[in-house]
Amino acid sequence: MARRRRGRPVNGILVLDKPQGLSSNQALQTAKRLFFAAKAGHTGSLDPLATGVLPLCFGEATKFSQYLLDADKAYESSFVLGTTTDSGDAEGSVLETRDATAVTAADVESALAGFRGEIEQVPSMFSAIKKDGQPLYKLARKGIEVERESRRVVIHRLELRDFRPGPAPVVDIYLECSKGTYVRSIAEDLGEALGCGAYVSALRRTQAGPFGLEQSVTLEMLEALKQNDELAKMDQLLMPADTAVKALPLVALSESAGFYMRQGQPVLVPNAPCNGMVRIALDSGEFLGVGEILDDGRVAPRRLVVTGG
């Protein structure tokens, strides 16, 4: 007999402003406990050093977390020039320090040009990528380094926001990028291009797919509501599950077509897209899930939400 899941049937997406010092999983488990939610998952890791937008999916919304994992991201970050660390950020051990007084803002701007557009990037040993089932950061902490294949990522926008000169200049950047981009790798590669080394001293995610900081909620806000036993107000902070797939074209179904869709049957929909994945809703606006256009033009269900029950 299956074990009954403990917690409330909470559904929706919480846009959390993750605090510094917590791993993504620690932040998830804290939020899950505060909501007393039966099921929850996060949408890609943010390092403990990093803060900012971390969408958390509850209940039925977990079915669409991959769309947020695959979405573009935006960051604000600070790099310290003149020093390299084993992790590429401020939490690592210093490997080498050089005087970078000679580096100018113009030097940095010139070097940043090489990081825009499609680039090849070798993931850090301190990333969450797995090698033979083991996260790289766990191997790194044991002093083990393994070969990593470079990955192609896209840097849509990369701006130098500020430059503070000195023996250890600090560079503030703004970055919009594709999934799988490692900011620490950009810092390390920039430091190498400048001939002085660099590491990430601060990192804040400002956007993840459709969600930005303006929609985010802090753990302190949730704690305050929980202490006052205001679960209804907490639930009102959740975004609908379909916001995770807003980028997909919408296909609206009649009640009768929706009935067959819920039975797992493909249905024919007039004026539907010719191919690809689609967002499915009833004419009434009720979200059903996501589907795929078949070769014969019908819409087949792929991930449907369960309502009631």
ZICOR-V873952 format. One record per helix or strand of 3 or more residues. SS is the DSSP state (helix for helix, strand for strand). FROM is the first residue (numbers start at 1). TO is the last residue. If there is no record, write none. Layout:
SS_FROM_TO + SS_FROM_TO
This chain:
strand_12_18 + helix_24_35 + strand_40_42 + strand_51_58 + helix_59_69 + strand_73_81 + strand_83_85 + strand_94_97 + helix_105_115 + strand_117_122 + helix_136_141 + strand_150_164 + strand_170_177 + helix_183_194 + strand_198_208 + helix_213_215 + helix_219_227 + helix_231_236 + helix_241_245 + strand_249_253 + helix_255_262 + strand_277_282 + strand_287_293 + strand_298_304
